[in-house]
Amino acid sequence: NPNMYLNNFVMNGNIRFVKKIGAGTFGLIYLVEDVNTGKQYAAKMVLKDPPPKQGSSKDSTENKKYIQAKIFNYFASHQQVVAEDIELDLIKEDGVHCPFLREIALHLKVHKHPNVITIHRVLNLGDLAIVILMDYFEQGDLFNNIIDNQIFLKHKPEHHKQLLMKNVMLQLVEVIEYCHEQGVYHCDLKPENIMIRYNSSYKRKSAWPLVDYDEVHIVLIDFGLAMSSNLICCNACRGSSFYMAPERTTNYNTNRVIRGLVDMKQYHSVEINNVTVTESNSKFFPTLAGDIWSLGVLFINITCARNPWPIASFNENHGNNEVFRGYMLDNNKNILTSILPISFQFNRLLDKIFQLNPNDRIALPELYKEVIKCDFFHDFKKRNSSSASGKDNYQLNTPPETDACNSYVNSDDEERGKDSHSEEEIED
């Protein structure tokens, strides 16, 4: 077993490891089967003492090899692998204070919603790792279904295509609003963190209701960067670069350009978790506003299979970002209609999301209503088709995959990209 796969290993006498379906900086994902019932699960194994996360792809690859070897050696050295159940209610109440249980604790607060992946069991694998048994989604993540399967672009006729898009978008808005009501903020919304079950042979009887789980059902995964605080520090880089709001990539409090565009007096200086108040971090923004921004980028992914910009940053070191700077600094709100095949109506909706001032972004209930009545493509043929194709626009990269360890990806595709960031200092 030179690859050190866990295939056919058995845990607790009945949980058989079938195949590896994902890997990340802190753990592995395996498809497992309960041999007594035939039920399949996605088993996420997270080391209690993971190697430090590094920035380079080489370091990330080495981390994955280290994790793979560590877990394989544990299974290979035990004649019988026994993992004890940890009570879910106990994790939900107290797990937030434990580094390797914090993600699970926040996840458990919202996992009963139909659009959050369900956690069935959490197992303690000695001093090595925690094993999380979740629902298995065979069709994989939204990224794969946008880019490879092209479930939206291939869907005909156009009216039905838009119904499918709205079905997914409204489910996303609903689940983010639910998480917000429970005091949980995902902070890393992207196609790789959304699993999907799509029935291509399903025929709608009518357009209503728009949300129809029999047609398509999406669930959020990976609460590794999730927060319970409704405020986030102004220089916290938290999320994935394509999907992060500008206040996560640029220090609003010290950036002269931003201070000329956003009245910072509306944001108060507060102290959270004993954070020392300084000039660079003395302002706090609504955490939810970052998730709303990410929804806007996701909506463009779903409708166009493209991203509007590589990063929402004013930093000139982040090259090839003319679209974002033109959109914000030159107030060229129609730039997206010139490079994407979208209607002006959809563009106006995106403008309500992509507001530089977090307080000015559209509220989720209003966003839900706007999605229902929006025609995403109605007037795009009025423009020159070549300018809307995006073929020559470097900006229009398809959504990159990251090394988030609970994206269900084929092990051969693990290196599609790496752009997830935990909270860290960012440049002005």
Secondary structure, DSSP 8 states (H G I E B T S, - for coil): -TT---TT-EETTTEEEEEEEEE-SSEEEEEEEETTT--EEEEEEEESS-----SSHHHHHHHHHHHHHHHHHHHHT-SSB--EE--HHHHHHHGGGSTTTHHHHHHHHHTTSTTB--EEEEEEETTTEEEEEEE--TT-BHHHHHHTS-TTTT-SSHHHHHHHHHHHHHHHHHHHHHHHHTT-B----SGGGEEEEE-TT---SSS-SS--TTTEEEEE---TT-BS-SEEETT---EETTT--HHHHS-TTT-HHHHHHS-GGGS-----TT----TTT--EEEHHHHHHHHHHHHHHHHHHSS-S-S-----TTS-S-HHHHHHHHS--TTHHHHHS---HHHHHHHHHHS-SSGGGS--HHHHHHHHHH--SSTTGGGS-HHHHS-TT-TT---------TTS---GGGTTS---EE-S-----
